[in-house]
Each structure stands twice: as C-alpha cells, then as structure tokens.
Amino acid sequence: MVQANHGDTVAVNYTGALNDGTVFETSDGSEPLRFRIGGNELIPPVPLRAIEQTVIGMKVGESKKVRVLAHEAYGSRCGEMVVVVDQKRFPEDFAPQLGMELDVHQADGKVYPVIVTDITDSGVTLDANHPLAGKDLVFDIVLIEIL
C-alpha cells in the first residue's frame, strides 16, 4: 500500500484537543484538511506542522496521535499581554461580557485581538494571548486520501 511522502498532496481528518480531552478544533462534519506535505500551506504553521510531519509514512485509512508541547505550539502565556482597562475608557453603551472577543486598535494602526477575561466595577481585563498559549495540544489524525 502507498505511503504519504514529502511532496504528496493529502486529505486528513483531524481532531485537536487539550490534555484533558477538551476539543478545540475538528474537521468532523466538514471537509477534510487538504495540503501538500512540505508545502508550508498550513496556517498557522505551528502546531499544524506537527500534523504534516506525522502524516509522512502513513497509509490511507491509518490513524495516528501526535502531542505538541505548548512551547512548540503557541508558546507560553505572557503576563505582559494581559491588561486592565478602566471602564471609563469604553463607550458608555459598551456592555462587556466574559469571553467577548474585541479588536484593540493601536495608535500605530495595528489591530490586536483580545478576549475579555474579567470584569469589575472599575475595569475590564483584556488578554491578548492566543487562547491556546501555554497549553499542550493533542491531535488525532486519520489519512483519508493521497491525491
């Protein structure tokens, strides 16, 4: 049976989960992930590069599990990327909610996505870390097709 090799275009189904089993992404119920092995086509490149490397040598129908440590995935959480913003700096009609995603526009024109992680009478805590920063990831991969 043919094995997937560098340069092959493949289709895989995958499920990405945390160590505790919480699924953060899956291709179940949607189209399989298609990419050329070694083509640097996967975004974000890390940790999906681990999927690409795991597929090498697999046969159609074969499944594998790969663990990606936090420092190889989205890195460690950075405390400097968490700030408390005074409630007075927001528009009067702004009603923050835990987990709300916002875009923060900087004076230099850059836009940073943040998540509301705490709300008090005086301030709103905004976290610009990637939601998966500081977390080890586990991917279950099934090679569906070598195209």
C-alpha positions, 0 to 999 in steps of 0.5 A: 500500500502507498505511503504519504511522502514529502511532496504528496498532496493529502486529505486528513481528518483531524481532531485537536484537543487539550490534555484533558480531552477538551476539543478545540478544533475538528474537521468532523462534519466538514471537509477534510484538511487538504495540503501538500506535505512540505508545502508550508500551506498550513496556517498557522504553521505551528502546531499544524506542522506537527500534523504534516510531519506525522502524516509522512509514512502513513497509509490511507485509512491509518490513524495516528496521535501526535502531542505538541508541547505548548512551547512548540505550539503557541508558546507560553502565556505572557503576563505582559499581554494581559491588561486592565482597562478602566471602564471609563475608557469604553463607550458608555453603551459598551456592555462587556461580557466574559469571553467577548472577543474585541479588536484593540486598535493601536495608535500605530494602526495595528489591530490586536485581538483580545478576549475579555477575561474579567470584569469589575466595577472599575475595569475590564481585563483584556488578554491578548494571548492566543487562547491556546498559549501555554497549553499542550495540544493533542491531535488525532489524525486519520489519512483519508486520501493521497491525491 
